[in-house]
Amino acid sequence: YESWWEWAQWLSGWLIQISLFVLTWYVYLKVQKYVLFIVLSPVLAYLSEKTEQKITGKSYPFKLNQFVKDIFRGIFIAIRNFTIEISLLLALFLLGLIPVLTPFTGITALIIGWYFYGYSLMDYTNERRKLNITQSNQSIKSKRGIAVANGMIFETIFVIPILGFVIAPIISTVAATIAMQNEVSKKRQQVQK
């Protein structure tokens, strides 16, 4: 290179290309997970219901129109969460271009992803309780830690080759349902005291 300016241009161009490749790959993985949530929505709703039935003994009679509503709600929640998460990740990506903030934006991106995965899985319980989207948002925001932990479990298992994409949604849905039931039990105990 003839001057430091040419070298700086080459380096910045190379860094931008790598950053865009990583961002594209990351968004692709996000899309893959949310498509899985959408495709498995009927199965995960049913699994969550059966898990709650095992815990509480309460059964929910099958109603086709309610089942279809639940499927569309699961799809809507997955699309909504994906849109919000990608918007936040793009903002973090831009902040990450500031070198001092890069380590923090990476960690924050993971936590945001975990939260929205956990949210998607916890919402099956809220839909059975007939909470609308706003009420479900409030419910899950008050249980952020559970959502993040559940999403972290989901993503950790998801990376297992081949089996991860099958096992992760099942285990995480069961865990989310159990966690939500535990929260209901705690509230009942507090009210009784």
VOVOMAR-671282 format. One record per residue: x, y, z of N, C-alpha, C, CB in turn; residue number from 1. Coordinates in pm, whole numbers, plus 50000, padded with zeros to 5 digits. Each point is the difference from the previous one (the first is absolute). Glycine has a CB too. Example, Ala and Ser with C-alpha at 12.3 -4.5 7.8 and 13.67 -1.06 7.14 Angstrom:
<rs>
[r [51319; 49431; 50780]; [49911; 50119; 50000]; [50090; 50120; 50000]; [49811; 49883; 50125]; 1],
[r [50154; 50222; 49803]; [50082; 50119; 50006]; [49923; 50109; 50073]; [50118; 49937; 49785]; 2],
</rs>
This chain:
<rs>
[r [50084; 49881; 50000]; [49916; 50119; 50000]; [50088; 50124; 50000]; [49816; 49876; 50122]; 1],
[r [50145; 50221; 49797]; [50084; 50118; 49985]; [49988; 50097; 50117]; [49977; 49974; 49756]; 2],
[r [49906; 50027; 50308]; [49984; 50092; 50113]; [49918; 49935; 50109]; [50016; 50197; 49845]; 3],
[r [49993; 49861; 50271]; [49921; 49947; 50113]; [49851; 50014; 49970]; [50184; 50059; 50162]; 4],
[r [49777; 50040; 49757]; [49859; 50021; 49968]; [49945; 49883; 49917]; [50036; 50249; 50006]; 5],
[r [50041; 49704; 49898]; [49959; 49883; 49920]; [49989; 49877; 50089]; [50111; 50097; 49795]; 6],
[r [49984; 49888; 50294]; [49997; 49886; 50091]; [49876; 50008; 50091]; [50253; 49987; 49994]; 7],
[r [49715; 50133; 50058]; [49883; 50019; 50086]; [49871; 49972; 49923]; [50126; 50173; 50135]; 8],
[r [49868; 49868; 49739]; [49882; 49971; 49918]; [49983; 49850; 49979]; [50026; 50222; 49886]; 9],
[r [50085; 49712; 50083]; [49995; 49855; 49980]; [49955; 49930; 50128]; [50183; 50016; 49829]; 10],
[r [49874; 50022; 50285]; [49966; 49938; 50127]; [49853; 50025; 50036]; [50239; 50028; 50074]; 11],
[r [49715; 50093; 49912]; [49861; 50030; 50036]; [49903; 49927; 49906]; [50071; 50225; 50088]; 12],
[r [49962; 49765; 49784]; [49916; 49924; 49907]; [49994; 49853; 50036]; [50058; 50163; 49821]; 13],
[r [50057; 49782; 50216]; [50007; 49860; 50040]; [49918; 49976; 50127]; [50228; 49982; 49896]; 14],
[r [49784; 50107; 50204]; [49925; 49987; 50125]; [49849; 50012; 49977]; [50196; 50095; 50124]; 15],
[r [49764; 49994; 49787]; [49858; 50015; 49968]; [49947; 49873; 49933]; [50029; 50250; 49976]; 16],
[r [50048; 49692; 49932]; [49957; 49877; 49934]; [49984; 49886; 50100]; [50116; 50074; 49792]; 17],
[r [49980; 49912; 50298]; [49991; 49893; 50101]; [49882; 50025; 50093]; [50249; 49966; 49989]; 18],
[r [49732; 50158; 50053]; [49889; 50034; 50089]; [49866; 49969; 49934]; [50140; 50179; 50107]; 19],
[r [49847; 49857; 49766]; [49874; 49973; 49929]; [49978; 49851; 49981]; [50022; 50219; 49882]; 20],
[r [50085; 49705; 50094]; [49988; 49855; 49988]; [49952; 49940; 50132]; [50182; 49997; 49826]; 21],
[r [49880; 50043; 50284]; [49961; 49950; 50132]; [49856; 50038; 50032]; [50239; 50016; 50077]; 22],
[r [49723; 50107; 49895]; [49864; 50046; 50025]; [49899; 49920; 49918]; [50088; 50230; 50050]; 23],
[r [49943; 49747; 49823]; [49910; 49922; 49913]; [49986; 49858; 50052]; [50067; 50141; 49803]; 24],
[r [50043; 49798; 50234]; [49998; 49864; 50054]; [49919; 49993; 50129]; [50225; 49957; 49895]; 25],
[r [49793; 50143; 50192]; [49929; 50006; 50127]; [49849; 50014; 49978]; [50203; 50103; 50108]; 26],
[r [49758; 49985; 49799]; [49858; 50019; 49969]; [49943; 49872; 49940]; [50038; 50247; 49962]; 27],
[r [50039; 49685; 49954]; [49955; 49872; 49943]; [49969; 49900; 50110]; [50136; 50043; 49795]; 28],
[r [49953; 49946; 50304]; [49975; 49908; 50112]; [49875; 50039; 50078]; [50248; 49958; 50016]; 29],
[r [49732; 50173; 50002]; [49880; 50048; 50070]; [49875; 49961; 49922]; [50130; 50193; 50097]; 30],
[r [49872; 49830; 49772]; [49886; 49966; 49915]; [49970; 49850; 50012]; [50057; 50188; 49840]; 31],
[r [50046; 49732; 50158]; [49985; 49855; 50010]; [49928; 49961; 50129]; [50210; 49970; 49864]; 32],
[r [49827; 50090; 50246]; [49938; 49967; 50128]; [49854; 50045; 50005]; [50224; 50019; 50110]; 33],
[r [49748; 50100; 49839]; [49862; 50048; 50002]; [49911; 49924; 49903]; [50085; 50225; 50064]; 34],
[r [49970; 49731; 49822]; [49922; 49915; 49909]; [49967; 49869; 50071]; [50111; 50103; 49797]; 35],
[r [49982; 49845; 50279]; [49975; 49879; 50078]; [49887; 50024; 50100]; [50241; 49932; 49974]; 36],
[r [49760; 50183; 50095]; [49891; 50032; 50093]; [49866; 50005; 49926]; [50160; 50130; 50144]; 37],
[r [49839; 49930; 49738]; [49875; 50012; 49924]; [49950; 49863; 49956]; [50070; 50228; 49922]; 38],
[r [50019; 49692; 50021]; [49961; 49868; 49950]; [49954; 49909; 50114]; [50163; 50026; 49810]; 39],
[r [49906; 49982; 50304]; [49967; 49912; 50112]; [49894; 50058; 50094]; [50231; 49912; 49985]; 40],
[r [49717; 50204; 49984]; [49905; 50067; 50088]; [49885; 49909; 50047]; [50058; 50212; 49883]; 41],
[r [49875; 49716; 50026]; [49892; 49913; 50047]; [50049; 49890; 50096]; [49882; 50046; 49785]; 42],
[r [50233; 49898; 50184]; [50056; 49892; 50084]; [50042; 50054; 50136]; [50078; 49880; 49794]; 43],
[r [49987; 50236; 50207]; [50048; 50058; 50126]; [49884; 50046; 50087]; [50211; 50071; 49886]; 44],
[r [49683; 49982; 50052]; [49880; 50039; 50077]; [49939; 49877; 50066]; [49956; 50192; 49842]; 45],
[r [50035; 49699; 50084]; [49945; 49875; 50053]; [50089; 49944; 50111]; [49894; 49953; 49776]; 46],
[r [50238; 50049; 50201]; [50094; 49950; 50100]; [49992; 50081; 50128]; [50152; 49923; 49816]; 47],
[r [49837; 50207; 50172]; [49988; 50086; 50118]; [49871; 49967; 50077]; [50131; 50181; 49882]; 48],
[r [49762; 49801; 50044]; [49871; 49966; 50064]; [50009; 49867; 50074]; [49880; 50126; 49820]; 49],
[r [50180; 49774; 50117]; [50012; 49867; 50064]; [50093; 50005; 50121]; [49959; 49891; 49777]; 50],
[r [50145; 50192; 50217]; [50090; 50015; 50114]; [49925; 50059; 50119]; [50197; 50030; 49845]; 51],
[r [49725; 50076; 50128]; [49921; 50061; 50107]; [49898; 49901; 50055]; [50031; 50225; 49893]; 52],
[r [49911; 49695; 50021]; [49902; 49900; 50044]; [50066; 49900; 50095]; [49873; 50026; 49784]; 53],
[r [50250; 49932; 50186]; [50071; 49905; 50088]; [50028; 50064; 50136]; [50106; 49891; 49799]; 54],
[r [49925; 50239; 50202]; [50034; 50068; 50125]; [49876; 50027; 50084]; [50197; 50104; 49887]; 55],
[r [49699; 49949; 50049]; [49883; 50048; 50075]; [49883; 49903; 50000]; [50072; 50227; 49944]; 56],
[r [49926; 49682; 49960]; [49884; 49912; 49986]; [49887; 50064; 49923]; [50064; 49894; 50213]; 57],
[r [49950; 50234; 49755]; [49896; 50072; 49927]; [50011; 49969; 49852]; [49999; 50184; 50172]; 58],
[r [49890; 49772; 49769]; [50003; 49970; 49857]; [49923; 50108; 49925]; [50017; 49752; 50046]; 59],
[r [50024; 50269; 49834]; [49937; 50098; 49913]; [49933; 49925; 49886]; [50172; 50179; 50059]; 60],
[r [49696; 49831; 49930]; [49932; 49929; 49891]; [50045; 50056; 49865]; [49801; 49955; 50150]; 61],
[r [50212; 49955; 49754]; [50046; 50041; 49867]; [49888; 50072; 49928]; [50161; 49807; 49990]; 62],
[r [49869; 50314; 49964]; [49907; 50078; 49919]; [50078; 50044; 49877]; [49862; 50079; 50202]; 63],
[r [50092; 49880; 49682]; [50073; 50028; 49878]; [50021; 50150; 49978]; [49907; 49791; 49903]; 64],
[r [49988; 50288; 50119]; [50015; 50144; 49977]; [50102; 50063; 50095]; [49763; 50008; 49919]; 65],
[r [50241; 49947; 50206]; [50099; 50051; 50095]; [50140; 49954; 49961]; [49826; 50000; 50182]; 66],
[r [50184; 49876; 49772]; [50130; 49946; 49958]; [50055; 50081; 49883]; [49931; 49770; 50077]; 67],
[r [49983; 50263; 49826]; [50043; 50080; 49885]; [50042; 50140; 50045]; [49843; 49869; 49849]; 68],
[r [50079; 50191; 50244]; [50037; 50132; 50055]; [50137; 49993; 50067]; [49756; 50056; 50034]; 69],
[r [50266; 49838; 50043]; [50127; 49983; 50071]; [50117; 49988; 49901]; [49878; 49889; 50190]; 70],
[r [50098; 50040; 49700]; [50105; 49986; 49898]; [50035; 50137; 49942]; [49921; 49765; 49945]; 71],
[r [49975; 50311; 50017]; [50026; 50131; 49941]; [50063; 50096; 50101]; [49808; 49964; 49846]; 72],
[r [50155; 50022; 50280]; [50063; 50085; 50101]; [50148; 49965; 50013]; [49780; 50018; 50124]; 73],
[r [50251; 49852; 49878]; [50141; 49958; 50007]; [50081; 50051; 49882]; [49928; 49798; 50124]; 74],
[r [50011; 50199; 49758]; [50067; 50051; 49880]; [50019; 50151; 50012]; [49899; 49815; 49861]; 75],
[r [49997; 50255; 50182]; [50009; 50145; 50016]; [50108; 50038; 50101]; [49756; 50020; 49943]; 76],
[r [50247; 49910; 50170]; [50100; 50029; 50105]; [50141; 49976; 49944]; [49834; 49935; 50182]; 77],
[r [50186; 49957; 49745]; [50132; 49971; 49944]; [50043; 50109; 49902]; [49957; 49753; 50028]; 78],
[r [49952; 50289; 49884]; [50034; 50105; 49903]; [50025; 50132; 50071]; [49861; 49885; 49825]; 79],
[r [50056; 50147; 50273]; [50016; 50124; 50077]; [50134; 50002; 50073]; [49750; 50013; 50028]; 80],
[r [50280; 49877; 50042]; [50125; 49993; 50075]; [50121; 50008; 49908]; [49885; 49863; 50174]; 81],
[r [50106; 50070; 49710]; [50110; 50005; 49903]; [50023; 50143; 49953]; [49948; 49765; 49927]; 82],
[r [49944; 50305; 50041]; [50011; 50137; 49951]; [50062; 50092; 50105]; [49800; 49961; 49854]; 83],
[r [50153; 50028; 50269]; [50055; 50084; 50108]; [50147; 49964; 50025]; [49771; 50018; 50105]; 84],
[r [50257; 49853; 49900]; [50138; 49957; 50028]; [50096; 50046; 49891]; [49910; 49802; 50124]; 85],
[r [50051; 50183; 49750]; [50089; 50041; 49890]; [50021; 50152; 50003]; [49919; 49805; 49860]; 86],
[r [49977; 50270; 50171]; [50014; 50146; 50010]; [50100; 50037; 50109]; [49763; 50029; 49921]; 87],
[r [50225; 49906; 50195]; [50094; 50026; 50109]; [50142; 49956; 49963]; [49812; 49972; 50164]; 88],
[r [50199; 49915; 49767]; [50133; 49950; 49962]; [50067; 50092; 49898]; [49922; 49768; 50045]; 89],
[r [50001; 50289; 49864]; [50058; 50093; 49904]; [50052; 50125; 50073]; [49844; 49915; 49820]; 90],
[r [50080; 50133; 50278]; [50046; 50114; 50080]; [50128; 49963; 50075]; [49762; 50084; 50024]; 91],
[r [50241; 49797; 50033]; [50120; 49955; 50071]; [50119; 49985; 49905]; [49854; 49882; 50167]; 92],
[r [50117; 50069; 49713]; [50107; 49986; 49901]; [50065; 50135; 49972]; [49881; 49804; 49897]; 93],
[r [50037; 50297; 50086]; [50054; 50134; 49975]; [50079; 50051; 50121]; [49807; 50047; 49847]; 94],
[r [50142; 49928; 50273]; [50074; 50038; 50121]; [50131; 49922; 50010]; [49784; 50054; 50116]; 95],
[r [50212; 49821; 49837]; [50119; 49915; 50006]; [50113; 50048; 49912]; [49851; 49813; 50050]; 96],
[r [50119; 50276; 49857]; [50106; 50057; 49916]; [50089; 50095; 50080]; [49850; 49980; 49801]; 97],
[r [50102; 50060; 50318]; [50083; 50078; 50091]; [50081; 49899; 50082]; [49831; 50197; 50012]; 98],
[r [50298; 49795; 49968]; [50081; 49892; 50059]; [49981; 49979; 50150]; [50163; 50047; 49823]; 99],
[r [49823; 50061; 50253]; [49986; 49986; 50145]; [49872; 49926; 50038]; [50130; 50213; 50028]; 100],
[r [49765; 49800; 49889]; [49870; 49940; 50032]; [49985; 49857; 49947]; [49906; 50228; 49996]; 101],
[r [50183; 49729; 49916]; [49985; 49871; 49933]; [49979; 49882; 50096]; [50143; 50091; 49820]; 102],
[r [49936; 49892; 50285]; [49976; 49886; 50089]; [49862; 50004; 50066]; [50245; 49991; 50042]; 103],
[r [49709; 50127; 49991]; [49871; 50014; 50067]; [49884; 49974; 49904]; [50102; 50166; 50157]; 104],
[r [49914; 49876; 49719]; [49892; 49978; 49903]; [49986; 49851; 49969]; [50040; 50228; 49902]; 105],
[r [50070; 49699; 50095]; [49993; 49855; 49976]; [49925; 49928; 50110]; [50214; 50014; 49877]; 106],
[r [49818; 50018; 50247]; [49932; 49937; 50114]; [49853; 50041; 50003]; [50217; 50000; 50130]; 107],
[r [49756; 50127; 49845]; [49862; 50049; 49998]; [49919; 49931; 49891]; [50078; 50222; 50089]; 108],
[r [49983; 49757; 49795]; [49931; 49931; 49889]; [49960; 49858; 50041]; [50131; 50137; 49834]; 109],
[r [49957; 49793; 50236]; [49967; 49865; 50047]; [49881; 50004; 50096]; [50241; 49931; 49973]; 110],
[r [49764; 50160; 50122]; [49893; 50008; 50101]; [49867; 50036; 49935]; [50169; 50068; 50173]; 111],
[r [49833; 50023; 49731]; [49877; 50037; 49930]; [49944; 49878; 49927]; [50082; 50237; 49973]; 112],
[r [50003; 49689; 49958]; [49955; 49879; 49931]; [49940; 49899; 50095]; [50176; 50037; 49830]; 113],
[r [49891; 49940; 50281]; [49949; 49905; 50099]; [49863; 50044; 50053]; [50235; 49942; 50064]; 114],
[r [49752; 50187; 49962]; [49873; 50053; 50051]; [49886; 49971; 49902]; [50124; 50181; 50124]; 115],
[r [49897; 49848; 49749]; [49892; 49982; 49903]; [49970; 49852; 49971]; [50065; 50219; 49900]; 116],
[r [50036; 49695; 50106]; [49972; 49856; 49987]; [49916; 49954; 50119]; [50217; 49963; 49873]; 117],
[r [49827; 50076; 50247]; [49924; 49963; 50121]; [49859; 50055; 49996]; [50212; 49995; 50129]; 118],
[r [49774; 50128; 49825]; [49869; 50064; 49988]; [49909; 49914; 49911]; [50104; 50229; 50031]; 119],
[r [49946; 49732; 49852]; [49919; 49922; 49907]; [49952; 49870; 50065]; [50128; 50099; 49808]; 120],
[r [49958; 49838; 50269]; [49965; 49873; 50063]; [49909; 50017; 50121]; [50218; 49910; 49920]; 121],
[r [49796; 50200; 50152]; [49916; 50025; 50118]; [49859; 50045; 49962]; [50205; 50060; 50127]; 122],
[r [49781; 49995; 49753]; [49870; 50053; 49960]; [49894; 49892; 49983]; [50119; 50185; 49888]; 123],
[r [49921; 49691; 50089]; [49900; 49893; 49987]; [49916; 49988; 50127]; [50153; 49877; 49842]; 124],
[r [49910; 50140; 50272]; [49927; 49997; 50126]; [49907; 50120; 50011]; [50190; 49877; 50109]; 125],
[r [49858; 50238; 49853]; [49918; 50122; 50007]; [49880; 49993; 49906]; [50203; 50129; 50060]; 126],
[r [49813; 49808; 49825]; [49886; 49992; 49909]; [49893; 49907; 50057]; [50153; 50044; 49805]; 127],
[r [49887; 49852; 50266]; [49901; 49912; 50065]; [49925; 50073; 50109]; [50144; 49803; 49950]; 128],
[r [49923; 50293; 50112]; [49936; 50078; 50106]; [49919; 50116; 49943]; [50186; 49938; 50155]; 129],
[r [49802; 50065; 49713]; [49919; 50100; 49928]; [50054; 50142; 50018]; [49801; 49853; 50030]; 130],
[r [50331; 50161; 49989]; [50059; 50133; 50007]; [50015; 50053; 49858]; [50123; 49944; 50216]; 131],
[r [49842; 50182; 49764]; [50024; 50058; 49868]; [50149; 50032; 49988]; [49764; 50097; 49989]; 132],
[r [50277; 49953; 49895]; [50143; 50023; 49975]; [50059; 50101; 50100]; [49963; 49950; 49757]; 133],
[r [49963; 50156; 50272]; [50049; 50102; 50095]; [50017; 49939; 50139]; [49886; 50181; 49867]; 134],
[r [50015; 49742; 50178]; [50009; 49936; 50131]; [50114; 49899; 50004]; [49753; 50032; 50032]; 135],
[r [50266; 49896; 49859]; [50109; 49903; 49993]; [50135; 50073; 50007]; [49855; 49843; 49863]; 136],
[r [50156; 50270; 50067]; [50124; 50080; 50007]; [50032; 50037; 50144]; [49955; 50091; 49772]; 137],
[r [49943; 49959; 50300]; [50020; 50041; 50139]; [50039; 49881; 50087]; [49835; 50186; 49967]; 138],
[r [50098; 49702; 50011]; [50028; 49880; 50077]; [50144; 49954; 49981]; [49759; 49934; 49980]; 139],
[r [50284; 50061; 49895]; [50134; 49950; 49971]; [50107; 50102; 50039]; [49906; 49862; 49814]; 140],
[r [50066; 50267; 50170]; [50096; 50102; 50045]; [50026; 49988; 50149]; [49923; 50153; 49817]; 141],
[r [49973; 49811; 50260]; [50019; 49984; 50144]; [50078; 49874; 50034]; [49787; 50124; 50037]; 142],
[r [50233; 49790; 49864]; [50076; 49875; 50018]; [50117; 49996; 49901]; [49790; 49880; 50079]; 143],
[r [50276; 50233; 49902]; [50110; 50010; 49902]; [50108; 49895; 50024]; [49954; 50244; 49981]; 144],
[r [50081; 49738; 50145]; [50105; 49904; 50033]; [49966; 49860; 49954]; [50060; 50139; 50195]; 145],
[r [49815; 49822; 49824]; [49956; 49867; 49956]; [50006; 49992; 49847]; [49850; 49978; 50203]; 146],
[r [50106; 50128; 49730]; [50002; 50001; 49853]; [50144; 49988; 49949]; [49791; 50142; 49997]; 147],
[r [50300; 49934; 50061]; [50140; 49996; 49956]; [50060; 49862; 50027]; [50023; 50248; 50046]; 148],
[r [49953; 49696; 50073]; [50054; 49868; 50033]; [49944; 49893; 49907]; [50024; 50071; 50239]; 149],
[r [49847; 49937; 49733]; [49940; 49901; 49912]; [50054; 50013; 49858]; [49793; 50002; 50142]; 150],
[r [50222; 50122; 49811]; [50056; 50021; 49867]; [50144; 49953; 49990]; [49848; 50192; 49973]; 151],
[r [50227; 49827; 50137]; [50139; 49954; 50002]; [50006; 49848; 49990]; [50066; 50201; 50139]; 152],
[r [49845; 49731; 49933]; [49992; 49853; 49991]; [49968; 49960; 49856]; [49925; 49983; 50242]; 153],
[r [49975; 50084; 49700]; [49961; 49970; 49863]; [50119; 50013; 49905]; [49766; 50079; 50050]; 154],
[r [50303; 50034; 49955]; [50109; 50024; 49905]; [50118; 49907; 50025]; [49927; 50238; 49983]; 155],
[r [50101; 49730; 50142]; [50110; 49908; 50032]; [49973; 49862; 49943]; [50047; 50130; 50209]; 156],
[r [49831; 49822; 49806]; [49966; 49867; 49948]; [49989; 50005; 49847]; [49878; 49945; 50214]; 157],
[r [50075; 50167; 49732]; [49980; 50013; 49856]; [50129; 49978; 49920]; [49814; 50158; 50049]; 158],
[r [50301; 49877; 50008]; [50126; 49988; 49927]; [50050; 49856; 49988]; [50056; 50228; 50079]; 159],
[r [49879; 49678; 49989]; [50037; 49859; 49986]; [49968; 49958; 49856]; [49956; 49949; 50249]; 160],
[r [50142; 50002; 49678]; [49974; 49965; 49860]; [49885; 49899; 49986]; [50241; 50044; 49951]; 161],
[r [49678; 49976; 49951]; [49888; 49918; 49956]; [49888; 49991; 50105]; [50160; 49871; 49862]; 162],
[r [49869; 50080; 50257]; [49897; 49982; 50102]; [49954; 50130; 50065]; [50096; 49777; 50041]; 163],
[r [49989; 50323; 49959]; [49972; 50124; 50071]; [49871; 50066; 49957]; [50240; 50030; 50024]; 164],
[r [49734; 49974; 49845]; [49881; 50070; 49954]; [49872; 49926; 50033]; [50135; 50096; 49818]; 165],
[r [49875; 49776; 50220]; [49882; 49923; 50042]; [49986; 50005; 50152]; [50024; 49849; 49800]; 166],
[r [50085; 50129; 50270]; [49997; 49990; 50146]; [49981; 50137; 50067]; [50146; 49798; 49983]; 167],
[r [49921; 50304; 49966]; [49998; 50132; 50065]; [49858; 50055; 50017]; [50224; 50044; 49902]; 168],
[r [49692; 49956; 49995]; [49865; 50055; 50020]; [49918; 49918; 50100]; [50008; 50089; 49768]; 169],
[r [50011; 49780; 50231]; [49922; 49913; 50089]; [50040; 50025; 50145]; [49981; 49825; 49819]; 170],
[r [50147; 50166; 50211]; [50048; 50018; 50137]; [49968; 50141; 50049]; [50183; 49833; 49961]; 171],
[r [49838; 50266; 49954]; [49978; 50139; 50041]; [49852; 50030; 50021]; [50205; 50064; 49876]; 172],
[r [49707; 49877; 50044]; [49856; 50021; 50020]; [49955; 49939; 50132]; [49965; 49999; 49752]; 173],
[r [50082; 49881; 50277]; [49966; 49935; 50127]; [50055; 50084; 50116]; [50002; 49771; 49890]; 174],
[r [50123; 50274; 50099]; [50060; 50081; 50107]; [49925; 50131; 50019]; [50223; 49897; 49949]; 175],
[r [49737; 50167; 49942]; [49926; 50127; 50009]; [49866; 49979; 50068]; [50114; 50082; 49793]; 176],
[r [49818; 49810; 50173]; [49869; 49971; 50059]; [50014; 49972; 50150]; [49919; 49908; 49780]; 177],
[r [50181; 50014; 50257]; [50023; 49971; 50142]; [50033; 50129; 50076]; [50083; 49768; 49940]; 178],
[r [50002; 50316; 50001]; [50037; 50127; 50066]; [49878; 50089; 50018]; [50230; 49985; 49900]; 179],
[r [49686; 50022; 50000]; [49879; 50083; 50010]; [49906; 49945; 50107]; [50021; 50063; 49756]; 180],
[r [49967; 49806; 50252]; [49915; 49938; 50103]; [50056; 50026; 50139]; [49931; 49823; 49837]; 181],
[r [50201; 50172; 50177]; [50063; 50030; 50129]; [49971; 50143; 50043]; [50181; 49834; 49950]; 182],
[r [49820; 50259; 49955]; [49970; 50140; 50031]; [49855; 50015; 50047]; [50170; 50074; 49830]; 183],
[r [49738; 49853; 50106]; [49859; 50004; 50041]; [49986; 49945; 50141]; [49925; 49975; 49760]; 184],
[r [50145; 49915; 50269]; [49994; 49940; 50134]; [50055; 50095; 50105]; [50024; 49774; 49898]; 185],
[r [50086; 50297; 50071]; [50058; 50096; 50095]; [49901; 50113; 50030]; [50229; 49946; 49915]; 186],
[r [49705; 50103; 49981]; [49903; 50108; 50020]; [49884; 49954; 50086]; [50065; 50097; 49779]; 187],
[r [49888; 49780; 50199]; [49890; 49947; 50081]; [50041; 49989; 50146]; [49914; 49874; 49802]; 188],
[r [50209; 50080; 50221]; [50048; 49988; 50138]; [50011; 50134; 50068]; [50123; 49796; 49936]; 189],
[r [49922; 50307; 49989]; [50011; 50134; 50056]; [49863; 50056; 50034]; [50211; 50036; 49869]; 190],
[r [49690; 49937; 50046]; [49865; 50050; 50025]; [49940; 49933; 50124]; [49969; 50042; 49754]; 191],
[r [50060; 49829; 50265]; [49945; 49925; 50114]; [50061; 50044; 50132]; [49961; 49807; 49848]; 192],
[r [50160; 50250; 50151]; [50068; 50038; 50124]; [49940; 50122; 50062]; [50206; 49903; 49914]; 193],
</rs>
